């Protein structure tokens, strides 16, 4: 993982509404009027985007899901990229 990404501190956008579901969460971006359904793993990453570093998020995902840090890094990077591209993070 590059140091720049590892040190990034993503935060959830304040204009996004979050509604919990049994199988994840639905995020509604009122600025684009688009809803996003996140699976449980993506929901975990979303919830951890509270200003902690991406490196911390990777370690927490590895611990919670009981997977290697390498596998968690892949999950976090993919999810982070999707959330960022959808403008759900600041």
C-alpha positions as CSV (number, residue, x, y, z in Angstrom):
1,X,0.0,0.0,0.0
2,X,1.4,3.4,-0.9
3,X,2.2,5.6,2.1
4,X,-0.1,8.4,0.7
5,X,-3.1,6.1,0.7
6,X,-2.3,4.5,4.0
7,X,-2.1,7.9,5.7
8,X,-5.3,9.2,4.0
9,X,-8.1,9.9,6.5
10,X,-11.4,9.4,4.7
11,X,-14.6,10.7,6.2
12,X,-18.2,10.0,5.3
13,X,-19.9,12.9,3.5
14,X,-22.3,14.8,5.7
15,X,-24.9,15.1,2.9
16,X,-25.3,11.3,2.6
17,X,-28.2,9.7,4.4
18,X,-27.6,6.2,5.8
19,X,-30.4,3.6,6.3
20,X,-29.5,0.3,7.9
21,X,-30.8,-3.0,6.3
22,X,-30.4,-6.6,7.3
23,X,-27.9,-7.2,4.6
24,X,-25.9,-3.9,4.7
25,X,-26.9,-0.3,4.3
26,X,-28.4,2.0,1.7
27,X,-26.8,5.4,1.3
28,X,-28.7,8.2,-0.4
29,X,-26.7,11.1,-1.8
30,X,-29.2,14.0,-1.9
31,X,-26.9,16.1,-4.2
32,X,-27.0,13.5,-7.0
33,X,-30.3,11.9,-6.0
34,X,-28.6,8.4,-6.2
35,X,-29.0,5.6,-3.8
36,X,-26.2,3.1,-3.1
37,X,-26.7,-0.4,-1.5
38,X,-23.6,-1.6,0.4
39,X,-23.1,-5.2,1.3
40,X,-22.0,-5.9,4.9
41,X,-18.2,-5.7,4.1
42,X,-18.6,-2.4,2.3
43,X,-20.8,-1.2,5.2
44,X,-18.0,-2.0,7.6
45,X,-15.5,0.0,5.6
46,X,-18.0,2.9,5.3
47,X,-18.6,2.9,9.0
48,X,-14.8,3.0,9.6
49,X,-14.4,6.1,7.4
50,X,-14.6,8.4,10.4
51,X,-11.2,10.2,10.1
52,X,-9.0,7.3,11.0
53,X,-6.3,6.4,8.5
54,X,-6.7,3.9,5.7
55,X,-4.0,1.8,7.4
56,X,-6.1,1.7,10.6
57,X,-9.1,0.8,8.6
58,X,-7.2,-2.1,6.9
59,X,-6.1,-3.5,10.3
60,X,-9.6,-3.2,11.7
61,X,-11.2,-5.0,8.7
62,X,-8.6,-7.7,9.0
63,X,-9.4,-8.2,12.7
64,X,-13.2,-8.0,12.3
65,X,-13.3,-10.3,9.3
66,X,-10.5,-12.5,10.6
67,X,-8.6,-12.3,7.3
68,X,-5.0,-11.4,6.5
69,X,-4.0,-7.8,6.2
70,X,-3.2,-8.4,2.6
71,X,-6.7,-9.6,1.9
72,X,-8.1,-6.7,4.0
73,X,-6.0,-4.2,2.0
74,X,-7.6,-5.4,-1.2
75,X,-11.1,-5.1,0.2
76,X,-10.5,-1.7,1.7
77,X,-8.8,-0.3,-1.5
78,X,-11.6,-1.5,-3.7
79,X,-14.3,-0.3,-1.4
80,X,-12.6,3.0,-0.8
81,X,-12.2,3.5,-4.5
82,X,-15.9,2.9,-5.1
83,X,-17.0,5.1,-2.3
84,X,-14.7,7.9,-3.4
85,X,-15.7,7.6,-7.1
86,X,-19.4,7.9,-6.0
87,X,-18.5,11.0,-4.0
88,X,-19.7,9.5,-0.7
89,X,-16.5,10.4,1.1
90,X,-14.8,13.7,1.9
